[in-house]
Amino acid sequence: MNTFSFNFAGKAALVTGGSSGIGKATSLLFAQHDAKVVIGDNNPAGLEMVETIKRKQDDAIFVQTDVSIADEVKNLMATTVRTCGGLHCAFNNAGCSRPRHGIRINALAPGLVATPMTKHWFDDSEIRRFFLTNTPIGRFATQLIRAREVKNLDDNPGASLAPLL
């Protein structure tokens, strides 16, 4: 059994798309780990999520946000910092269903990517074991693997990443 846990007490965790699906589950998980949860979503169901969290913990706010509109994202960030005293963790989960400026958003396979920024996680055996245990694909990715996934999506709109995994 894995005993490693994250302590988010006193930390602000922002979840875009936090009103439903993966974002909802992530919002609830951050709350269970004592984070001040900020839900940024264009779905007004975020208000219900905040009420659910507040029944179990005090710190949660909802900021109605369309992540495809820069001014709304700026407002989300400013509200988070003003209300929570800063931002310590962001889970960027919101999707854009309509392409803007020719940009299409796709999700890449979940998992930790080996980069200079994450090197200290790879160097710590307990954290490394935690991520491996909780990564659906059971391995870490590299920057090259992610680049190939992006190229595959670009070359083949609607393509599956399964062959790369």
C-alpha positions in Angstrom: 0.0 0.0 0.0 1.3 3.5 -0.9 1.6 5.7 2.2 3.0 8.8 0.4 0.5 11.7 0.4 0.6 15.3 -0.5 -0.2 18.0 2.1 -2.1 20.9 0.6 -3.1 22.5 3.9 -3.1 26.3 3.5 -2.3 26.0 -0.3 -4.5 27.3 -3.1 -5.2 24.8 -5.9 -6.9 26.0 -9.0 -8.8 23.6 -11.2 -10.0 24.7 -14.6 -12.9 22.7 -15.8 -13.5 21.7 -12.2 -17.3 21.4 -12.4 -17.6 18.0 -13.9 -15.7 14.9 -14.9 -12.0 14.6 -14.2 -12.0 18.3 -13.0 -14.7 17.6 -10.5 -12.9 14.5 -9.1 -9.7 16.5 -8.9 -11.4 19.4 -7.1 -12.8 17.0 -4.6 -9.4 15.3 -4.1 -7.7 18.6 -3.5 -10.3 19.5 -1.0 -9.8 16.1 0.8 -6.1 17.1 1.1 -7.0 20.4 2.7 -6.4 22.7 -0.3 -8.2 26.0 -0.8 -10.0 24.9 -4.0 -10.6 27.4 -6.8 -12.8 26.2 -9.6 -12.6 28.1 -12.9 -15.2 26.9 -15.3 -17.8 28.2 -17.7 -20.3 25.6 -16.4 -22.4 27.2 -13.6 -22.4 23.7 -12.0 -19.2 24.9 -10.4 -21.3 26.7 -7.8 -22.8 23.3 -6.7 -19.3 21.9 -6.5 -18.2 24.7 -4.2 -21.2 24.0 -2.0 -20.3 20.3 -1.9 -16.8 21.1 -0.9 -17.8 23.7 1.7 -20.0 21.1 3.4 -16.8 19.1 4.1 -14.3 21.9 4.1 -14.5 25.7 4.3 -12.1 26.9 1.5 -13.6 26.8 -2.0 -14.6 29.4 -4.5 -16.1 29.4 -8.0 -15.1 31.8 -10.7 -17.1 31.5 -13.9 -14.4 31.5 -16.6 -14.2 30.8 -20.3 -10.5 29.8 -20.7 -10.6 30.8 -24.3 -11.0 34.5 -23.3 -7.8 36.0 -22.0 -9.5 38.7 -19.8 -11.6 36.0 -18.0 -8.4 34.0 -17.3 -6.7 37.1 -16.0 -9.8 37.6 -13.7 -9.6 34.0 -12.6 -5.9 34.4 -11.6 -6.4 37.8 -9.9 -9.4 36.4 -7.9 -7.4 33.4 -6.9 -4.5 35.4 -5.6 -6.6 38.0 -3.9 -8.9 35.5 -2.2 -6.4 32.8 -1.4 -3.2 34.8 -0.9 -1.5 33.2 -3.9 -1.6 30.2 -6.2 0.4 27.0 -5.3 -1.0 24.4 -7.7 -2.9 24.6 -11.0 -4.6 21.7 -12.8 -5.4 23.0 -16.2 -8.2 20.7 -17.2 -10.6 22.9 -19.1 -11.1 22.0 -22.8 -12.1 24.3 -25.6 -14.7 22.8 -27.8 -14.4 25.4 -30.5 -11.0 26.1 -32.1 -9.8 29.7 -31.9 -7.1 31.1 -34.1 -6.7 27.6 -35.8 -5.6 26.0 -32.6 -7.0 22.6 -31.7 -6.5 21.2 -28.2 -5.9 17.5 -27.6 -5.1 15.6 -24.4 -1.9 13.6 -24.3 -1.6 10.4 -22.3 -1.5 11.0 -18.6 1.7 10.6 -16.7 4.7 12.4 -15.4 7.2 13.7 -18.0 10.9 13.6 -17.3 12.2 17.2 -17.6 14.7 19.3 -15.7 11.8 20.8 -13.7 10.7 17.3 -12.5 14.2 15.9 -12.0 14.0 16.2 -8.2 10.8 13.9 -8.3 12.7 11.3 -10.2 15.7 11.5 -7.8 13.5 10.9 -4.7 12.6 7.1 -4.6 9.5 7.6 -2.6 8.0 10.2 -4.9 9.1 8.2 -8.0 7.4 5.1 -6.6 4.2 7.2 -5.9 4.0 8.5 -9.5 4.7 5.1 -11.0 2.1 3.4 -8.9 -0.5 6.1 -9.8 0.3 6.5 -13.5 -2.2 4.6 -15.7 0.5 3.8 -18.3 2.8 2.5 -15.6 5.9 4.4 -16.9 7.3 7.9 -17.2 7.3 9.8 -20.5 10.1 11.8 -21.9 10.0 15.1 -23.7 10.7 13.3 -27.0 7.8 10.9 -26.5 5.5 13.9 -25.9 6.8 15.7 -28.9 6.1 12.6 -31.1 2.6 12.4 -29.6 2.0 16.1 -30.5 3.4 15.5 -34.0 1.2 12.5 -34.5 -1.9 14.5 -33.5 -0.9 17.3 -35.9 -0.3 14.9 -38.8 -3.4 12.8 -38.2 -6.3 14.9 -36.8 -8.5 12.7 -34.7 -5.7 10.1 -34.4 -5.4 7.9 -31.4 -2.2 7.9 -29.3 -2.6 4.2 -28.4 0.2 3.0 -30.8 2.7 5.3 -29.1 2.0 4.0 -25.7 
